[in-house]
């Protein structure tokens, strides 16, 4: 359906050395591949999504700075972060992964059926007269069949979580000396089970309709709600103000998307056909066989966080906070890299629905190349300048120099698993793009969770929070490797060996750039100036090393420059 760059001829499979991110080519002729306008639309959508993603991430840092300033790395911040597990789990299950993996393919298939039904209806009307068409709108039918049930299910889940908050806190953090504050915060954040579910539903529907701006803006609204409530009420409610802000911000996420959702999916009852005949049901099914693998995969993925919090609760106060701050900052490159896959996921889903496996393969391979380049460049910056990043972002108020050192050390360990996190996010989408049941991602994620749990128990006693972060990197990297090996044989026939070789070259460039930054960062005492210099040094070393290693992705970036230079001469 949609990808940028050049394509091989039908049936041709390029060798392992071929670049996954080819140089730009002339526009394709009709019937020869993807329309150029669609490729440019995806590029604009990705750019706009990037802007809103960066803005949301920046506000997320402001949110974390406010919490660090007022509560530091203390019992209060640990209590909030235990409660924060609820929206973290809900966001992954209901916004970022679960709901998207289920509903983007479902809405894409419904839209394809709507187009086919429109053509059939036009033909029938031409034959039997206007108004006799018997095909209903698949999109509205899908909404009617799923949204009311989802609302009732999520409302019940939120109510159960509020009632069972003491038990939840006891399971998540049995080592807390006084769990009452964590219980209060958990009850305040429990509403996100409902609000995040509706947000994720709207996001999936809008992305399938190729409307990307409202879904990309939800975290801007979310963080504005948390920041505003924390600043206004921290002196009165303490850390409970941040938990209340989570509830308010989640409601703002719904309001951000509601007007556009109603425009694309009006909820009015469709016009009944004549002669009393019932319209044919055209909405794609979403039965247990489709739901269960997705839910198990997402829950297993988010359970890595639960394992970390459980192990960290046995360590001295502040350990959970150090892990949280390190993880949030370290994962920013991963979040930015996955925006590419978020924009193109509906395209892959439509290609799979239409049986266009070659187009899906090309799109997935290019997504992996682009996402890998972004996340490995970010990994190099984190490895080289972790202390400076944490000092600039958090070292003020109750967050002191010792917190900076501990958090920076953990962040460097987390960075070793960033490529794995990126690949799991990028590779899981094609597995679920066809809308058919597939259990392999859940198996891969479960295997990674077992590795994380075992390594965590083995390393935490000796290495503390660094051992927990190491276990995270080992577990997620195991999952990524299994998904990469399994995708080509099960869903989309990607060239796994070419992908692995390409990412290996980029990883080598990342390690060299990170080492250069690590060596040069202390040479500039001021953290802001040192970080600014690193933003120039690390990309330069990354590019030069990648070119020396003959990375096709980085080499292809120079082709347009070389062409312009030659044209100018």
Secondary structure, 3 states (H helix, E strand, C coil): CCCCCCCCCCCCCCCCCCCCCCCCCCCCCCCCCCCHHHHHHHHHHHHHHHHHHHHHHHHHHHHHHHHHHHHCCCHHHHHHHHHHHHHHHHHHHHHHCHHHHHHHHHHHHHHHHHHHHHHHHHHHHHHHCCCCCCECCHHHHHHHHHHHHHHHHHHHHHHHHHHCHHHHHHHHCCCCCCCHHHHHHHHHHCCHHHHHHHHHHHHHHHHHCCCCHHHHCHHHHHHHHHHHHHHHHHHHHCCHHHHHHHHHHHHHHHHHHHHHHHHHCCCCCCCCCHHHCCCECCCCCCCHHHHHHHHHHHHHHHHHHHHHHHHHCCCCCCHHHHHHHHHHHHCHHHHHHHHHHHHHHHHHHHHHHCCCHHHHHHHHHHHHHHHHHHHHHHHHHHHHHHHHHHHHHHCCCCCCHHHHHHHHHHHHHHHCCHHHHHHHHHHHHHHHCCCCCCCHHHHHHHHHHHHHHHHHHHHHHHHCHHHHHHHHHHHHHHHHHHHHHHHHHHCCCCCHHHHHHHHHHHHHHHHHHHHHHHHHHCCCCCHHHHHHHHHHHHHHHHHHHHHHCCCHHHHHHHHHHHHHHHHHC
